[in-house]
Amino acid sequence: MDEVRLGIIGFGGMGRGRALEAVKLDGMRATAVVETREEARHRATTEFELEAFETLDEFLDAGAADAVYVATPNKFHAEQTVRCLEAGLHVLCEKPMAMNAAEGERMIEAARRADRKLTINLSYRATGPARAARAVAEEGLLGEVYFARTGWMRNRGIPGSGWFATRELAGGGPLIDLGVHRIDLALWLMGHPEPVAVSGATYEALGRRLWAERGRDYQVEDLAAGFVRFANGATLSLQTSWATNSEWREDMFTYVYGTKAGIAHRSVGGTYDFEARMWGETAGTYSETKLEPVRGPGHLEAFVTAIRDDGPVPVPPEDALQVQRIIDALYESARTGREVRLNG
């Protein structure tokens, strides 16, 4: 395949961003949009010169793409992904994978049956500092990893779009929206140990009041915290929020601790700039090293390469499914007040 034609399902901010990104890539061309809103379809045709369809049926019947980027509310991820896979299209689905693990399993099975590529947009793996941290972990420089902590804390940052705070459309709040990224990064750096037990708690301390001031209904948590135990004895702590009385506008962090060294992937000064650092003892001296970013393809570029070369996708859907199972268990534990056991 000389050129991959990309269809975009959902032309909000994320969909428009993917269209702009595709313009810069060799071997990919954005060709079509599926969008229920007339004004968004008009923008797609006039500003981006894309063919616009109101329904997924119309788009699939037209055969206007080889692959799709699914950027609709979480409720529709599984259904739209499965339909596109069954129609013979490769799929890059926005995070979270789905509303729950059962839907994620359906997506993976559909990809297997159709022999198509499926990946999830857990894109922080595709950044230079994250790659640097991963290289250290893969070299075994951490020793035995026994603990990690990860999170994404906002002091004020509830998404402006109403569907994010609607449980039926989103499935949850910052845990399923932001925590999904940081859980994935922590598991990736830890070497994907098998989770066996999960405890979680959720809070609605600020969100309802802040949105009530805007005259809007708020239905999900504004902060979530959790703890995960793994079969190898390692543990992971998690915290994530859209609104809390904390220091930074954006505070993203993942720390992984091993018997030989520790690493961190974290945001700098409340921004979307990131760094990776390593700490450890050498010849009796404890020291810190800033890791140089490792260059590599972006998530969309890696997806295109996987299609054209029939190679591995940037994030295997099985990895995303493991994250989804942990998120499901965290919500269940928060609801029941009890630890949730996984894998029997």
C-alpha positions in Angstrom: 0.0 0.0 0.0 1.7 3.2 -1.2 -0.7 5.5 0.6 -3.0 4.9 3.6 -6.3 6.8 3.3 -7.5 7.9 6.7 -11.1 8.4 7.7 -11.8 10.4 10.9 -14.9 9.4 12.9 -15.8 12.5 15.1 -14.5 15.9 14.0 -14.0 17.6 17.3 -10.7 18.9 18.6 -9.0 15.5 18.5 -10.3 14.7 15.1 -9.1 18.0 13.6 -5.7 17.5 15.2 -5.4 14.1 13.5 -6.3 15.6 10.2 -3.6 18.3 10.5 -1.1 15.6 11.6 -1.9 13.4 8.7 -1.1 16.2 6.3 2.5 16.2 7.5 3.0 12.4 7.1 4.5 10.6 4.1 2.3 7.6 3.2 -0.9 8.9 4.8 -3.7 11.2 3.6 -6.8 12.2 5.4 -9.7 11.7 3.0 -13.0 11.6 4.9 -14.9 12.5 8.0 -17.9 11.0 9.8 -19.7 13.6 11.9 -23.3 14.1 13.0 -23.0 17.9 13.5 -23.6 19.9 10.3 -21.3 22.7 11.2 -18.4 20.3 11.8 -19.0 18.6 8.4 -19.0 22.0 6.8 -15.6 22.8 8.4 -14.2 19.5 7.3 -15.1 20.1 3.7 -14.2 23.8 3.5 -11.1 24.0 5.7 -9.7 20.5 5.2 -11.1 19.5 1.8 -12.4 16.2 3.2 -15.4 14.2 2.1 -18.0 14.4 4.8 -20.5 11.8 5.8 -23.3 12.1 8.4 -23.5 8.4 9.2 -21.0 5.6 9.6 -23.1 3.5 7.2 -22.7 6.1 4.4 -18.9 6.3 5.0 -18.5 2.5 5.0 -20.6 2.1 1.8 -18.5 4.8 0.0 -15.2 2.9 0.6 -13.4 6.2 1.2 -10.6 5.0 3.5 -8.3 2.2 4.4 -8.0 3.1 8.1 -9.9 5.1 10.6 -9.3 7.2 13.7 -12.2 6.9 16.1 -12.5 10.1 18.1 -16.1 10.0 19.4 -17.3 9.9 23.0 -16.2 6.8 24.9 -19.7 5.1 24.6 -19.3 4.7 20.9 -15.7 3.4 20.7 -16.4 -0.3 20.8 -19.4 -0.3 18.4 -17.7 1.9 15.8 -14.4 0.1 16.1 -15.9 -3.3 15.6 -18.0 -2.1 12.6 -14.9 -0.6 10.9 -12.8 -3.7 11.5 -15.5 -5.9 10.1 -15.6 -3.7 7.0 -11.9 -4.4 6.5 -10.5 -1.1 7.9 -7.5 -0.7 10.3 -8.4 1.2 13.5 -6.7 3.7 15.7 -9.1 4.3 18.6 -8.9 7.2 20.9 -8.4 6.4 24.6 -9.9 4.9 26.7 -10.2 1.7 24.7 -13.9 1.4 25.6 -16.4 1.8 28.4 -15.3 -1.5 30.0 -13.1 -4.5 29.5 -15.9 -6.6 28.0 -16.2 -4.1 25.1 -12.4 -4.1 24.8 -12.4 -7.9 24.4 -15.0 -7.6 21.6 -12.8 -5.1 19.8 -9.7 -7.4 20.0 -11.7 -10.4 18.8 -13.0 -8.4 15.8 -9.5 -7.3 14.9 -8.4 -11.0 15.0 -11.3 -12.2 12.9 -10.8 -9.5 10.3 -7.0 -9.7 10.3 -6.8 -5.9 10.6 -4.6 -3.6 12.8 -6.1 -2.2 16.0 -4.3 0.1 18.4 -5.3 2.6 21.1 -4.1 6.2 21.3 -2.1 5.8 24.5 0.3 8.2 22.9 2.6 9.2 25.8 4.7 6.1 25.0 5.6 7.9 21.7 7.4 10.8 23.4 11.2 11.1 23.7 11.4 11.2 27.6 9.1 8.2 27.9 11.2 6.2 25.4 14.3 7.2 27.4 12.8 5.8 30.6 11.7 2.7 28.8 15.2 2.1 27.4 16.6 2.2 31.0 14.0 -0.3 32.2 14.6 -2.7 29.2 18.3 -2.7 29.9 17.6 -4.0 33.4 19.3 -1.1 35.0 16.5 -0.8 37.6 17.0 -4.2 39.0 13.9 -5.8 40.5 11.0 -3.3 40.2 8.9 -3.5 43.4 6.9 -0.2 43.6 5.6 2.5 41.3 3.4 5.6 41.7 1.7 7.4 38.9 -0.8 10.2 38.4 -2.2 13.2 36.6 -3.5 15.9 38.9 -5.2 19.1 37.8 -6.1 21.9 40.2 -8.8 23.2 37.8 -9.3 21.5 34.5 -12.7 19.9 34.0 -13.1 19.4 30.2 -15.4 22.0 28.6 -17.3 19.5 26.5 -20.4 18.3 28.4 -20.1 14.7 27.4 -16.9 14.2 29.4 -18.9 14.7 32.6 -21.9 12.6 31.5 -21.6 9.1 32.9 -23.6 7.5 30.1 -21.2 8.9 27.4 -17.9 8.9 29.2 -18.1 6.0 31.7 -16.3 8.0 34.4 -14.3 11.1 35.1 -10.5 11.8 35.3 -9.7 8.1 36.1 -10.9 6.9 32.7 -9.9 10.1 30.9 -6.5 11.0 32.4 -5.6 8.0 34.5 -5.7 5.7 31.5 -2.5 7.4 30.2 -0.6 7.2 33.4 -1.6 3.7 34.3 -0.5 2.6 30.8 2.9 4.3 31.1 3.5 2.8 34.6 2.7 -0.7 33.4 4.9 -0.2 30.3 7.9 0.9 32.4 7.3 -1.9 35.0 7.3 -4.6 32.3 3.6 -5.4 32.4 3.4 -7.5 35.6 0.1 -9.3 36.1 -2.4 -7.4 38.2 -4.2 -9.5 40.8 -5.9 -7.1 43.2 -7.2 -3.5 43.1 -8.5 -1.0 45.6 -9.9 2.3 44.7 -11.8 5.4 45.9 -13.5 8.2 44.0 -14.5 11.7 45.1 -16.9 14.4 44.0 -15.6 17.2 46.2 -15.4 20.1 43.7 -16.8 19.1 40.3 -20.5 19.4 41.0 -20.1 22.9 42.6 -17.8 24.2 39.8 -20.1 23.0 37.1 -23.3 24.1 38.9 -21.8 27.6 38.8 -21.9 27.2 35.0 -25.4 25.9 35.1 -24.4 22.4 34.0 -24.9 18.9 35.3 -21.9 17.0 36.6 -22.2 13.2 37.0 -18.7 11.7 37.4 -15.9 11.8 39.9 -13.5 14.7 40.1 -10.7 12.8 41.8 -9.8 9.1 41.9 -7.1 7.2 43.9 -6.1 3.6 43.8 -3.7 0.8 44.6 -2.8 -2.2 42.5 -1.1 -5.4 43.6 0.7 -7.6 41.1 1.4 -11.3 41.0 5.2 -10.7 41.3 4.7 -8.8 44.6 5.1 -5.3 43.1 2.6 -2.6 43.8 1.4 0.6 42.1 -0.3 3.6 43.6 -2.4 6.0 41.4 -4.0 9.4 41.8 -5.8 11.5 39.2 -8.0 14.6 39.2 -9.8 17.2 37.1 -10.3 19.5 40.1 -8.5 19.6 43.4 -6.9 22.2 45.6 -3.3 21.5 44.6 -0.3 23.4 43.2 -0.2 22.8 39.5 -2.5 23.3 36.6 -1.2 20.0 35.2 1.0 17.6 37.3 1.8 14.4 35.4 4.2 11.9 36.9 5.2 8.3 36.9 8.0 7.0 39.2 9.2 3.4 39.1 11.4 2.1 41.9 13.8 -0.9 41.5 16.5 -2.5 43.7 19.3 -0.9 41.6 17.8 2.4 40.4 14.6 4.4 40.0 13.3 6.4 37.1 10.7 9.2 36.6 8.7 10.5 33.7 7.1 13.8 34.7 5.8 17.1 33.5 7.9 20.2 34.2 6.4 23.2 36.2 2.8 22.4 35.5 3.2 22.3 31.7 3.0 19.7 29.0 6.8 19.7 28.7 8.3 16.4 30.0 11.5 15.1 31.4 12.9 11.7 32.4 15.4 11.2 35.2 17.2 8.3 36.9 18.5 7.9 40.4 20.9 5.2 41.7 24.1 4.4 43.5 27.4 3.8 41.6 30.6 2.9 43.4 29.1 4.1 46.7 27.9 7.4 45.3 24.2 8.2 45.0 23.5 10.4 42.0 20.9 11.7 39.6 20.9 11.6 35.8 18.7 13.5 33.4 17.9 11.1 30.5 18.3 12.3 27.0 15.1 12.0 25.0 15.1 9.1 22.5 13.8 10.0 19.0 11.2 7.9 17.3 8.0 8.0 15.2 4.8 9.6 16.6 1.8 7.4 17.4 0.0 8.1 14.1 3.2 7.6 12.1 3.9 4.3 13.8 0.3 3.2 13.0 0.8 3.9 9.3 4.1 2.0 9.3 2.4 -1.0 11.0 -0.2 -1.0 8.2 2.2 -0.5 5.3 4.8 -3.0 6.6 2.4 -5.4 8.2 4.3 -4.9 11.5 3.5 -4.4 15.1 1.2 -1.6 16.2 2.6 1.1 18.6 0.3 0.0 21.5 -0.9 -3.6 21.4 -4.7 -3.7 22.1 -4.0 -6.3 24.8 -2.0 -3.7 26.7 -4.9 -1.3 26.6 -7.2 -4.1 27.7 -5.1 -4.7 30.8 -5.4 -0.9 31.6 -9.2 -1.1 31.1 -9.5 -4.1 33.5 -7.7 -2.1 36.2 -9.9 0.9 35.6 -13.0 -1.3 35.8 -11.8 -2.8 39.1 -10.9 0.6 40.5 -14.5 1.9 39.9 -15.9 -1.3 41.3 -13.8 -1.1 44.4 -14.8 2.6 44.9 -18.5 1.6 44.5 -18.4 -1.3 47.0 -15.7 -0.2 49.4 -13.9 -3.5 48.9 -10.7 -4.8 47.2 -11.4 -6.4 43.9 -9.6 -9.6 42.9 -8.6 -10.1 39.3 -7.8 -13.2 37.2 -9.7 -15.6 39.5 
